[in-house]
Amino acid sequence: MSDFAGDAEERLRQHDYRLTSARRQVIAVLAGSDRALSPYGILEAIAGSGTPPDVVTVYRVLDLLESLHLVHRVHSMNGYVACTRLSADGCHHPLICTRCGRIAEVRGEAFAHAVERMSADGWEVTGHVLELSGLCPACREAEQT
C-alpha cells in the first residue's frame, strides 16, 4: 500500500482540516488494513493504543475521509477501506475476495463512460454503488491445490 497515512494527512491539511487525535487514529488503522473495517472494528483496533474516540466521532471522521475521497465505503460489508489509488483520476471500485475478505481497487473507466452516456441521454446521475466480488490470486491458487 502507498503511504496512505501521509497522503491522507496532507489532503486534510490542503483542505484546512486539523489533524486531530481521532483522525490520526482512524487513518492509522485504515492504513494498516487491506480489508473493510466497520466503525466498531476501527474502535476495537484503536482500543489498545491510547484513548480511543467514541463511535460517533469515528463515524464523523469516516464521513470526512469519504468526502475527501480518502476512503471507500464497502456497502456489502458495512465497512470502510483506505483508497489505494489516491493519485489516480477517475472512479475506483472495490474488488472483494469472497474467501479471505481482502480488497483491491479497480479503475472503472468503462463504467464512467456508461455514466457519461447516460448523462448525454438526459439522465442526472447523482451517485452510484458498484462492488465486484470474486477470488484474489492467493485464494484462487489455494483453491486449485
N, C-alpha and C positions, 0 to 999 in steps of 0.2 A: 504494500500500500504506500502511496506517496506520503509526504509529511502532512497528513490531514490536519493534525492539531495546529501546526504552524500556519498552514494556509487558512484554516478557519479563523484563527485569532487575527490574522492580517485582514481578512474580509470584514470581520466585526469592527476593527479599527477604521477601515476605509469607510464604513457606514456610520461612524461615530457612536458605536456601542461600546460600553465599558466591558472590560474582561473581568466579570465578577467571579467569585469562587465557584458558584453553582455552574456558570457557563464553562469554566475551565474543567470542572469535574465531569460534566456531561460530555464535553468534547473529548477528554482523555479516554473515557470509557468507550465511546463510539470509535475512536481512532484505533483501539486495540481489538476490535471485533470485526469479523467478516460475516457475521450473522445478524439478523434483525433482532433488536432488543426492545422489549416493551419498556415503558416508563418505569414500571416496578422492577424490571430486570436491571435497568440502569441504576436505580436506587440501591438495589442489592449489591451491585458491583462497587458502588461508591461507599457503601456502609463501612468497609474496612479501612477507609482512607480519610480519617478526619471527621469533620462534622458534615453529614450529608444534608442536602436541602430537602424540603418537603416535596411531596409528589406534585403539588400544584406548581411549584417553581420548576420542577423538571419538565412538566408539560409546557410551561411558558418558554423555557429555553428551547425545547424541541420545536415549538411553533416558530420561534425566531430563526432558528437554524434552517428550518424548512423554507421560510420566506426568503432567505438569502441563498437558497439552492445549495446548502451545505450538506443536508441530509435528505434522504428519501423516505417517505412513509411506505412501508410494505403492508398494504391493506390486508392481504390474505393471512399475514402472520401477526397483525396488530402490533407492529413494531417499527423501528427506525434503523437505518443503516447509513453510515457515512458515505458521501458521494466520493467515488474514487476517480472521477473524471472532471475535477473542478476546472481544469484549464480547457476542456473540450467544449466546443459550441454545440448547441442543439439539444435535443431530447435524449434522455438516458432512461433505460428501463431495467428493473431488476430481473435477473435470471436466477431462479431459486432452485437449489438442489433438493429434490423431494426426499432424499435419503439422509444427508448429513446436515442440511439447512444452510450450507454455505451460499453466499450471494455474490454474484458477479454482475457487472453492469454492461449492458449492450447499448450501442447507439441506435437511435430509431429514425434513421433518415427516411426509410420507406413510409413509416407511419407519419412522419412530419409532412411528407409530400401529399399523403392522403388527406391530412387536415387542411393543407393549403388548397387542395382541390375542392374540399367541402366549403371552405370559405369563399372560393371563387364561384361556387354554386349558390351562394347566398346564406349559408349557414354561419352562425356565430358560435364558434367553439370556445367555450369558456373554461374548459378543463377536461382532463381525461385520466384514466387509470388503466395501465397496461402492465401486467406482470406475466413473465414467462416461467414455466417450470419444466424440470427435466432432471437429468443426472449430470453431475460435474464429472470431469475426466477421471478423478481418483475413484469415485464411486462406480463409474462405468467399468473401469479396469478391475476393481474388486469384484464386481458382479460377474465378470467374464472368467475370472479364475476360480 
